[in-house]
Amino acid sequence: MDSHKRSLGFISLAFLFITCSSAEFLIQQVTEGKGTENNSSYNVEANLGETRAFREERPSSKIVTIAGYSVIKGRFEPYESSVFEAAGYRWRLVLYVIGNKNDGGAGHISLYVRMEETDSLPYGWEVNVDLKLFVHNPKTHKYLTVTDGTVKRYNAAKKEWGFGKLISLSIFENTNNGYIVQDTCSFGAEIHIVKPAEIQEKVTFISNPPNNVFTWKILRFSSLEDKFYYSADFLVGDRYWRLGFNPKGDGDGRPHALPLFLFAQGFKENAVATNTWGAVNLRLKNQRNSNHRQLYSAAWYPIRSDYGVGVNNIILLSDLKDPSKGYLVNDAIIFEAEMVKVSVTNIVPV
């Protein structure tokens, strides 16, 4: 059997992210398909609880491009986009190019996402949204991304959320900064519904679990070959375990010492298969007195079977074969595993 082992040494433990093309202006709106956000190109700047970062990827829910910003520059009334669908609901972007003074946005661009067509939603409805708003910077080919890390609770009383101070006009209108190129600028939104989890994975550590002592007697020790031998599987917690050793030694203990390893095997039926914590007292029993050879081992055992943790030298072979020591009696030895703590994983309600 090809087993994966971690030795405690000679005693080492193994523990374990709006374009103007006419005299007036043309409003071009682009509704993008849903996508996966990639944070690989972020530069982060925190300001008053809001986070501003640059990324290369376009917003996944909505983009509005204004071609002819100079036409509407200085206008106080908001621009409202067409209705678009995202995350199963209907929305609209609301843009104030000189800021929403009612939201402290004077001297800034203000941008909001309003929920539309809510009459069909059930009484008492609430939609939790992770909202990100964007300003395109064509000069750098990136999007300024603004969020504040809080979940926006859309409901009948509050259908509009956003940022009064999305970006200051002094920065936005400075052509050296690259937000307005050829009198064109773009804004966007990304809407992700936050549905609270109803279940959770709970890891519990059980001390001295039931049936936690396993004894393995090996007969005709002197006739054993140079290979690993394994005990029968035994169940402790939600997982099966086994002991294993090579009578001729293993690793840096070979050929002078006797190794002993605990191996994690499969899981019992309907168990939740995850990494398993196993803390064990590994013993070579003294058959004449209580002077047992014992070593404590604790580690995370991976999901795969046949991963072993133990020692290469539970006892020197010279001491084992010394009749006066009491470990090898009538050509038999006795190993014991006392599982003092194991983890059990369950899926439970939050």
C-alpha positions as CSV (number, residue, x, y, z in Angstrom):
1,M,0.0,0.0,0.0
2,D,1.3,3.4,-1.0
3,S,0.8,5.5,2.1
4,H,1.5,9.1,2.9
5,K,3.3,9.4,6.3
6,R,4.5,12.3,8.4
7,S,7.0,11.4,11.0
8,L,7.4,13.0,14.4
9,G,11.0,12.7,13.8
10,F,13.2,11.1,15.7
11,I,10.4,13.1,17.3
12,S,9.1,15.8,15.0
13,L,5.4,16.5,14.9
14,A,3.3,17.1,11.8
15,F,0.5,19.6,12.7
16,L,-1.3,21.5,9.7
17,F,-10.5,37.4,-2.8
18,I,-22.9,59.7,-20.9
19,T,-20.7,60.5,-25.8
20,C,-21.7,63.6,-27.9
21,S,-21.8,63.1,-31.7
22,S,-24.3,65.9,-32.4
23,A,-25.1,69.5,-31.5
24,E,-27.0,68.2,-28.5
25,F,-25.7,65.0,-26.8
26,L,-26.0,61.3,-27.2
27,I,-26.6,59.1,-24.2
28,Q,-25.3,55.6,-24.8
29,Q,-26.2,53.0,-22.3
30,V,-24.6,49.6,-22.2
31,T,-26.0,46.8,-20.0
32,E,-23.3,44.2,-19.5
33,G,-23.8,40.5,-18.8
34,K,-23.1,39.2,-15.4
35,G,-19.5,38.4,-14.8
36,T,-17.0,37.3,-12.2
37,E,-15.1,40.0,-10.4
38,N,-11.3,39.8,-10.4
39,N,-9.5,41.8,-7.8
40,S,-6.0,41.2,-9.2
41,S,-5.4,44.8,-10.3
42,Y,-6.7,46.8,-7.3
43,N,-5.0,49.9,-5.8
44,V,-6.8,50.6,-2.5
45,E,-7.5,54.0,-0.9
46,A,-9.8,54.2,2.2
47,N,-11.7,57.4,2.8
48,L,-14.3,57.9,5.6
49,G,-15.4,54.3,5.6
50,E,-15.6,54.1,1.8
51,T,-13.1,52.1,-0.2
52,R,-11.8,53.4,-3.6
53,A,-9.9,51.0,-5.8
54,F,-8.9,50.7,-9.4
55,R,-9.6,47.6,-11.4
56,E,-9.4,46.6,-15.1
57,E,-12.6,44.6,-15.4
58,R,-15.8,46.3,-16.5
59,P,-18.8,46.5,-14.2
60,S,-21.0,43.4,-14.5
61,S,-24.5,45.0,-14.2
62,K,-24.7,48.3,-16.0
63,I,-22.6,50.9,-17.8
64,V,-23.8,54.4,-18.8
65,T,-21.6,56.5,-21.1
66,I,-22.2,60.2,-21.6
67,A,-20.8,61.6,-24.8
68,G,-21.0,65.3,-24.4
69,Y,-20.4,65.9,-20.7
70,S,-19.9,69.7,-21.4
71,V,-23.6,69.9,-22.5
72,I,-24.9,68.8,-19.1
73,K,-22.0,70.1,-16.9
74,G,-23.3,72.2,-14.1
75,R,-26.9,70.9,-14.4
76,F,-28.5,70.2,-11.0
77,E,-31.3,67.8,-12.2
78,P,-30.3,64.1,-12.2
79,Y,-30.0,61.8,-15.2
80,E,-32.0,58.6,-14.8
81,S,-31.0,55.6,-16.9
82,S,-33.2,53.1,-18.5
83,V,-34.4,50.2,-16.4
84,F,-32.0,47.2,-16.5
85,E,-32.1,43.8,-14.9
86,A,-29.5,42.4,-12.6
87,A,-29.6,39.6,-10.1
88,G,-33.3,38.9,-10.8
89,Y,-34.6,42.4,-10.1
90,R,-35.1,45.7,-12.0
91,W,-32.9,48.8,-11.4
92,R,-32.1,52.2,-12.6
93,L,-29.0,54.4,-12.3
94,V,-29.5,57.9,-11.0
95,L,-26.6,60.4,-11.7
96,Y,-26.1,63.9,-10.4
97,V,-23.3,65.6,-12.3
98,I,-22.9,68.5,-9.7
99,G,-23.7,66.3,-6.7
100,N,-26.8,65.6,-4.7
101,K,-26.9,68.4,-2.1
102,N,-29.4,66.5,0.0
103,D,-26.8,63.8,0.5
104,G,-23.8,66.0,1.1
105,G,-22.7,65.6,-2.4
106,A,-22.0,69.3,-3.3
107,G,-18.8,69.6,-5.4
108,H,-18.9,65.9,-6.3
109,I,-20.4,63.4,-8.7
110,S,-23.3,61.6,-7.0
111,L,-24.4,58.2,-8.2
112,Y,-27.2,55.9,-7.0
113,V,-28.9,52.6,-7.9
114,R,-32.7,52.7,-7.5
115,M,-34.8,49.6,-7.4
116,E,-37.8,49.6,-9.8
117,E,-41.0,47.7,-10.5
118,T,-41.4,46.5,-6.9
119,D,-45.2,46.3,-6.9
120,S,-45.1,42.6,-7.6
121,L,-42.8,41.8,-4.6
122,P,-44.5,40.4,-1.5
123,Y,-45.5,42.5,1.5
124,G,-42.5,43.3,3.7
125,W,-40.0,42.5,1.0
126,E,-36.3,43.2,1.5
127,V,-33.4,42.7,-0.9
128,N,-29.8,42.8,0.5
129,V,-27.3,44.1,-2.0
130,D,-23.5,44.2,-2.1
131,L,-23.2,47.4,-4.2
132,K,-20.2,48.7,-6.1
133,L,-20.3,51.9,-8.2
134,F,-17.8,52.8,-10.9
135,V,-16.2,55.7,-12.8
136,H,-14.2,54.8,-15.9
137,N,-10.7,56.2,-16.4
138,P,-9.9,55.7,-20.2
139,K,-6.4,57.1,-19.6
140,T,-5.4,54.2,-17.4
141,H,-8.0,51.7,-18.9
142,K,-9.3,51.1,-15.4
143,Y,-12.4,51.7,-13.4
144,L,-12.5,53.6,-10.1
145,T,-14.5,51.3,-7.9
146,V,-16.3,52.7,-4.9
147,T,-17.9,50.7,-2.1
148,D,-18.2,50.9,1.7
149,G,-18.4,47.2,2.7
150,T,-21.9,47.4,4.0
151,V,-24.9,45.5,2.8
152,K,-27.6,47.8,1.3
153,R,-31.1,46.8,2.5
154,Y,-33.5,47.7,-0.3
155,N,-37.1,47.7,0.9
156,A,-40.4,49.6,0.5
157,A,-39.1,52.5,2.6
158,K,-35.6,52.7,1.0
159,K,-35.4,51.9,-2.7
160,E,-32.3,53.9,-3.5
161,W,-28.7,53.5,-2.4
162,G,-25.4,55.0,-3.6
163,F,-22.7,57.5,-2.8
164,G,-23.2,61.3,-2.6
165,K,-19.4,61.8,-2.9
166,L,-18.6,59.3,-5.6
167,I,-15.7,61.4,-6.9
168,S,-14.9,65.1,-6.4
169,L,-15.5,67.4,-9.4
170,S,-12.1,68.9,-9.0
171,I,-10.5,65.5,-9.7
172,F,-13.1,64.3,-12.2
173,E,-13.1,67.4,-14.4
174,N,-9.3,67.8,-14.4
175,T,-8.5,66.4,-17.8
176,N,-5.0,65.4,-16.7
177,N,-6.6,62.8,-14.5
178,G,-8.1,60.9,-17.4
179,Y,-11.8,60.6,-16.4
180,I,-13.1,62.8,-19.3
181,V,-11.6,62.1,-22.7
182,Q,-13.0,63.8,-25.8
183,D,-15.8,65.2,-23.7
184,T,-16.9,61.6,-22.8
185,C,-17.2,59.8,-19.5
186,S,-18.7,56.5,-18.2
187,F,-20.2,55.3,-15.0
188,G,-21.3,51.8,-13.9
189,A,-22.8,49.6,-11.3
190,E,-22.3,46.1,-10.0
191,I,-25.1,44.5,-8.0
192,H,-24.8,41.3,-6.1
193,I,-27.6,39.9,-4.0
194,V,-26.5,38.9,-0.5
195,K,-28.7,36.0,0.6
196,P,-27.9,35.1,4.2
197,A,-26.8,31.5,4.7
198,E,-29.3,29.3,6.4
199,I,-26.9,26.5,7.3
200,Q,-23.3,26.3,8.5
201,E,-20.5,23.8,8.7
202,K,-19.7,23.3,12.4
203,V,-16.5,21.7,13.6
204,T,-16.6,20.3,17.1
205,F,-13.7,18.8,19.0
206,I,-14.5,15.8,21.2
207,S,-12.3,14.9,24.0
208,N,-12.1,11.2,25.0
209,P,-14.7,10.1,22.4
210,P,-16.5,6.7,22.9
211,N,-14.5,3.6,22.0
212,N,-11.4,5.6,21.8
213,V,-8.8,2.9,22.7
214,F,-7.7,0.4,20.1
215,T,-5.4,-2.5,20.9
216,W,-3.5,-4.4,18.2
217,K,-1.5,-7.6,19.1
218,I,1.1,-8.7,16.5
219,L,2.1,-12.4,16.7
220,R,5.3,-14.1,15.3
221,F,7.1,-10.8,15.2
222,S,10.5,-12.3,14.4
223,S,9.0,-13.8,11.1
224,L,7.7,-10.5,9.8
225,E,9.0,-9.2,6.5
226,D,10.5,-5.8,5.6
227,K,7.3,-4.0,4.7
228,F,4.5,-2.0,6.3
229,Y,1.8,-3.9,8.2
230,Y,-1.6,-2.4,9.0
231,S,-4.2,-3.1,11.6
232,A,-7.9,-3.5,11.1
233,D,-9.7,-0.2,10.7
234,F,-11.4,1.1,13.9
235,L,-14.0,3.9,14.1
236,V,-13.6,6.9,16.4
237,G,-15.7,10.0,15.8
238,D,-16.9,10.0,12.2
239,R,-13.8,8.5,10.7
240,Y,-12.0,5.2,10.5
241,W,-8.4,4.9,11.5
242,R,-5.7,2.2,11.5
243,L,-2.2,1.7,12.9
244,G,0.8,0.8,10.8
245,F,4.5,-0.1,11.2
246,N,7.5,-1.7,9.5
247,P,9.3,-4.3,11.7
248,K,12.6,-3.4,10.0
249,G,12.3,0.4,10.6
250,D,11.3,3.4,8.6
251,G,12.9,6.7,7.6
252,D,15.7,8.0,9.9
253,G,14.9,5.3,12.4
254,R,15.9,2.5,10.1
255,P,17.3,0.0,10.8
256,H,17.7,0.6,14.5
257,A,14.2,1.6,15.7
258,L,10.6,0.5,15.5
259,P,8.2,3.0,13.9
260,L,4.5,3.4,14.7
261,F,2.0,5.5,12.7
262,L,-1.7,6.4,12.9
263,F,-3.4,6.5,9.5
264,A,-6.7,8.2,8.7
265,Q,-9.0,6.2,6.5
266,G,-12.5,6.8,5.1
267,F,-15.5,8.2,6.7
268,K,-18.6,6.5,8.2
269,E,-21.8,6.7,6.1
270,N,-23.4,10.1,5.9
271,A,-20.5,11.8,7.6
272,V,-19.3,15.2,6.4
273,A,-15.9,14.6,4.8
274,T,-13.4,17.3,5.8
275,N,-10.0,17.5,7.3
276,T,-10.0,15.7,10.6
277,W,-8.2,16.6,13.8
278,G,-6.7,13.6,15.5
279,A,-4.8,13.7,18.8
280,V,-3.6,10.3,19.9
281,N,-1.4,8.6,22.5
282,L,0.6,6.0,20.5
283,R,1.8,3.2,22.8
284,L,4.0,0.1,22.7
285,K,2.6,-1.9,25.6
286,N,4.9,-3.3,28.2
287,Q,3.6,-6.8,28.9
288,R,5.3,-7.2,32.2
289,N,4.6,-3.8,33.9
290,S,3.2,-0.4,33.2
291,N,6.4,1.0,31.8
292,H,4.8,1.5,28.3
293,R,6.5,3.4,25.5
294,Q,4.2,6.3,24.7
295,L,4.2,9.3,22.4
296,Y,1.6,12.0,21.9
297,S,0.8,13.1,18.4
298,A,-1.7,15.7,17.1
299,A,-2.4,16.7,13.5
300,W,-4.9,17.7,10.9
301,Y,-5.5,14.6,8.7
302,P,-6.5,15.4,5.1
303,I,-9.6,14.0,3.5
304,R,-7.7,11.5,1.5
305,S,-7.1,8.1,3.0
306,D,-3.8,6.5,4.1
307,Y,-2.2,9.7,5.5
308,G,-0.2,8.7,8.5
309,V,1.3,10.6,11.4
310,G,3.6,9.0,14.0
311,V,7.2,8.3,15.0
312,N,10.1,6.4,13.5
313,N,11.4,5.3,16.9
314,I,8.8,4.3,19.4
315,I,11.5,2.0,20.7
316,L,15.0,0.9,19.7
317,L,15.0,-2.6,18.2
318,S,17.8,-3.6,20.7
319,D,15.5,-2.6,23.6
320,L,12.5,-4.3,22.0
321,K,14.4,-7.6,21.7
322,D,15.8,-7.5,25.2
323,P,13.8,-10.1,27.1
324,S,14.3,-8.2,30.4
325,K,12.5,-5.2,29.0
326,G,9.1,-6.9,28.6
327,Y,8.0,-5.4,25.3
328,L,8.4,-8.5,23.1
329,V,7.0,-11.6,24.9
330,N,6.4,-14.9,23.3
331,D,7.4,-13.3,20.0
332,A,4.4,-10.9,20.2
333,I,4.1,-7.2,20.7
334,I,1.1,-5.0,21.5
335,F,0.4,-1.6,20.1
336,E,-2.3,0.7,21.4
337,A,-3.9,3.9,20.1
338,E,-5.8,6.1,22.6
339,M,-7.6,8.8,20.6
340,V,-7.8,11.6,23.1
341,K,-9.4,14.2,20.8
342,V,-11.0,14.1,17.4
343,S,-12.9,16.6,15.4
344,V,-16.4,16.0,14.0
345,T,-18.1,18.1,11.4
346,N,-21.8,18.6,11.0
347,I,-24.0,20.8,8.7
348,V,-26.4,22.6,11.1
349,P,-28.8,25.6,10.9
350,V,-27.2,29.0,11.6
